[in-house]
Amino acid sequence: MDAIILQILNGLDKGSAYALIALGLTLIFGTLGVVNFAHGALFMLGAFCTVTLSRILTLSHEVVDPTRKDFLGNPLKVDVPYIYDIFGETTGAAIIDWAVPLSILFAIPVMIGIGVLMERGLIKHFYKRPHADQILVTFGLAIVLQEIIKYYFGANQIPAPAPQAFVGSLDFGAIFGMEPGAIIYPYWRIVYFCFAMVLIGAVFAFLQFTTFGMVVRAGMADRETVGLLGINIDRRFTIMFGIAAAVAGLAGVMYTPINSPNYHMGMDFLVISFVVVVVGGMGSLPGAVLAGFVLGVLESFASMRQVIELLPGVNQVVIYLAAIVILLTRPRGLLGRRGVMED
C-alpha cells in the first residue's frame, strides 16, 4: 500500500507539470487554432526567469571585513550582495532564500510580454497556413530560443534551490497512521502540486466567471459570429496567447528546485505534452488537465522497479502505448469535441 501511495504522489507531481504545459498548449490551439511547438521553450524561459532573478538578487560588491583576517593578519575582502545594503542582512538573506517563489512576480509580466511578442511578431502570419507550416516555424523558434539560452547561460544545469523552509520531506506514513517513515515525500513536490492546482483553478475561473473569459470561450466556439458583434476578438486572443505563455512560464519557475534549469528542458517536456493534449482531446481544457494527471500517474507506476524488471524499458514508452489505446477506442480523446481537426 505504501508503494502504491508513493507512486500516486509521484504521478500527481509529474502530472502537474504535464497538465500545466498542456493547458497552455490547449488555450493557444483552442483560441488561435495554432499548433505551437515553441510552448516547451516557454516552460524553459520561465525556469530561466528564476535563474535571472536569482543572479540579480545576488549581485554583490567587495567590502573589507575587519573581523576576519587572512593568514598574514590583513582584513579580508568579502562579497556583500547589494540587497543587503537596501534591506539589511537578515531581510536580504530571506529575499535571496525565497528567490524561487518571488520569481513568480518577475516571470508573469516577462512571460506575458514574450507571448504577446511571439503572437504579434510571428504566429499571426501563420493562422491560415497548414498545421505542418505552423509546426515547422514554431519548432524552429523553439530551437532559436534554446540556443539563445545556451549561449547566455551555458550548457550545464544551474541549481535553483527551494527556500530552506521547504527543504526536507514530509512523513505521510505518520500523518495517516501508518508506520513512520513508510512514505516520505519532499515538501517542495507537494508545494508544486498545490501550486499547479491553484493555477489551473485560476485559469478555469478566469474563463468561466469573467466577461473577458466568456467572450474568449464564445470566440473559441464561433469566432466569426463574435467578430460580427463588434468585438475585437483578435486582441483578446492575443492576450490569451500571453496568458498561455505565462502559465507555461510559471510551471517552469516552480519546477526549478525539482529539475535544475538547463537549455533543453523545454524539449524534454514538449513531445509528452503534445501527447497529453491529443489524449485529452484537441481543444479541450478539462481534457488536457485530466490527461496530464492520468498519464503522469501511469508513467509513475511504470517506473516501479518490479514493473521494469518484468517489462524492461516500459517506463519510456508507456505514455505512447496508452495514447495509442485511448485514441483507438476514443479517436477524439478523453474529452475531445466533435469537428476539431477532423477536416
N, C-alpha and C positions, 0 to 999 in steps of 0.2 A: 504493500500500500504506500509506503513512504517513497519508493522509487517511482510509482505512478504519479503521486502528487508532485514530486520534484520535476518530472518531465512535463507535466502540465504547466507548472510555473515557468520552466524554460521556454516552452512553446508560446505561452502568452507574452513573454518578454520579447522573443524574436518576432512573433506575430504582430506586436505593437509597431515595430519598425516597418514591417511589410504593409500593414494597414494604413499607416500614415502616408507612406510614399504612394501607395496605390490610390488613396483618397485624392491626393493632389493630381495624379495622372487622370483619374476619372473626372475630376472637376474640369480639367482642360479639355478632355475629349468630349464631355457632355455639353460644354458651352460652345467651344470653338470647332469641334469636330477634328481636332488636330491630334495625331499620334506623336507624342512628344518624347523622343528618345534622349533628350537632354535632361530629363527630370532627375535621373540619378546624379547628374552633375550638380543639380541644385541641392540635393542632400549633402553632397561633398562640400559645396560652398558654405552651407550652414555650419558644418563642422569646423571649417577654417575661419568662420566668423569668431568662434570660440578661441581658436589659436591666436587670431589677430588681437582680440581684446585682451587676452592674457599677456601678450607681448607688450601692449600699450600700458597695461597696469603695472608691469614690472620694469618699465624704463627707469633707469637709475643714474645717479651721479656719484662721484667719489667724494668722500669726506674723511677727514682724519679722526680716528677714534683714539683719544689719549688713554683710554682704559685698557687698550690692547697693544702689546708690543711684539715686534719681530725678534729674531734671535740676537740681534745687535742692540736691542733695547730701544729701538726707534718706534714711535707711534705708527700703528698700522693704518693704511688707507682701506676703507671698506665701501662697498657699493650700497647706497641707500635709495630705494625707489622714490621717485618724485611724489608718489601718492602719500608717502609718509609725511612729507613736508606740508601737504594740503590738509590731510585729515588726522594726522598723528599716527604714531606707530601701531597702536592697538587697532584702531579703526581701519587703517590702511592695510594691515595684515589680514583683517577679516574680509575686506573687499577682494583682495587677491585670492584668498582661500575660496571665496564664493564666485569666482570668475565664471564658472560654467553656467550657473543659474542666471547670473547677471547678463550673460551673453544673449539671453532671450530678448532683452530690451534693445540690445545692439543689433541683433540679427533681423528683427521684424522690419524696420524701415529699409535696411540694406537689401533684404531678400525681396521685398515688395518692389523696390526700385529696380533690381535686376530683372525681376519677372516682367514688369511693365516695359522695360527697355528691350528685352528679348522679343516680346509680343509686337511692339510697335516697330522695332527695327528690322525684324526678320520674319517672325512667324506669320504676320498678317499677309505677307506676299504669297503664302502657300495655302490659304484657306480653300481655294477651289482647285488645287492641284491634287493629283492622286496621292493616296496614302503612302505609296512607295517613295514618292518625292519628299514627303514630309519626314519619313523615317530617315532617309539619306541625309537631309540637311540638318535635322536635329541631332543625329548621331555624329555628324561632322562637328557641329557646335560643341557637343559633349567632349569630343577629343581635344578641341581647341582649349576649352576651359580646363580640362585635365592637365594639358601641357603647360598652361599658364601657371597653374598652382604648383606643378612640379618645378618650374623654373624659379619661382619666388620662394618656395618653402622647402624644396629639396624632395628627394625620393623616399626618404626614410619616414617612419611613423613618428609623430610628435605627441608625447604624452600630455593628456589634459585630465588631471586627477579630479575626482569628485571632492566636494567640501569634506573637511575632517569629520563633520557631524554625521556624514553618511558613509564613512569608511567602516568596513566590517560587515557582519552578516547577522541576520535575524534567525532565531531558533524557532521555526514553525512548529517543531515537534512539541516543545514545551508549551506553546500557546494553545495548541489543540489537544492537550492531554496525552500526547504520545511520548515515547521515550525521548528524553532530552538529547539533542544532537542528531536525531534521526533525519531531520530535514533542516538543513542550513542553507539560507539563501541571501545573497548580497543585498544590502539596503538599497544601493543605487538602482539595481534592476527593478526593485519594487517601485521606486520613485519614477522610473521611466515608464512603467506600465500605467501608473496613476496619471502621469503627465499626458500620456497618449489618450487615455480615456477622457480627460478634461478637454484636450484639444479637439478630439473627434466630436465630443458633445457640443463644443462651442461652434464648430463648423456647421453641424446639423441644425443647431438652434438659430444660427445666423440665417441659414437658408429658409428655415421654416417659419420664423416668427418676426422677421424684419421685412419692411416694404421692399428694400433692395433685394433681399433674398427671394421674395415672392416673384419679383419681376424677372430675376435670373432664372428661376425654375420655369416660369412661363416661357421665357426665351429658349430654354433648352427643349421645351415641348413643341413650340411653334414660333420660331424666330421671326418669320415674315409677318405674321399677324401682330406681334408685339411692336414691330417696327412701324406698321400701318397706324398704330395708335399714337404715333408721335413720340415714342420713347426711344432714346438713343441707346439701343441695346448693345451696340458695338463698344461704347465706352464702358458699360457695365461688365461686358465680357473681358475687356482689357484689365479691369480692376480684379476680376475673378482669377485671371492668369497670375496677377501679382499675389493674390491671396494663396493660390495653389503653390506658388513658389515659396511663400513664407511657411506654409505647412511643411513642405519638404525640408526647408532650411531649419526649422525648429526641431524636426525629427533628428536632423544631423547634429544640431547643437547639443541636445541632451544625450545623444548616443556616444559622445566623445569619451566619457570615462569608461564605457564598455568596450569600445573599439577605438584605439588611438587613431586620430586622423591621418590619412595618407591620400595621395593624389588619385589612387584608383579605387577608393572605397565606393564611389558612386556606381561604377561599373559592376561591382560585386553585388549590388542590390538591384540593379536595373532590370536584368532579364527576369529574375524571380518576381519582381514587382509587376512586370507586364503579364506574367503567367497568372498572378493573383487577380489582376484586372479582368483578364479573359475568363478565368474560372468564376469570378463573382458575377460577370455579365457586363459587357461593354456599356458604359454609360450609367451603370447602377452604383450609386454611392453606398447604400447599405450592403450591396453585394461585394464591393471592394473590401469593406471592413470585415464582413463575415468571412470571406475567403482568406484574408490576411491571417486572421486568428486560426482558422481551421488548418491551413497549410503550415502555419508555424508550429502548432501542436503536433501535427502529423510528422513534420521533419524532426521534431524533438524526440518523439518516440522511436523514429527510425534510426536515431543516433545512439540508442542504448547499446551497451556492449553485447548483450545477449542477442539482439537483433542483427548486429553487424557480424557476429560470429556465425549466425545461421545464414545470413544473406550478405556477404561482403560487398561493400560499396553501395548498398541500397539507400543509405542516407544522402548520397549525392544525386540520386535520380527520383526519389520518392515523390517529390513535388510534381515532377513532369509526368510520372506514371498516374498520379491522382488526377492531374489535369486531363490526361487522355481519357480516363474512365468517366470523369464528370462530363466532358464535352461529348463523349459518345452517347451518354444517357440523357444529357440535357444540353443540346447544342448551343443554346443561348446563355449557358452558365447558370449559376445558382439562382440569381435574381435578375437575369437579363430581360430587357424589354424587346418586344416584337418589332422588327424592322430596323434594328440598329446593326449597321454593317452587313445587311443581308442582300443588298442590291448588287 
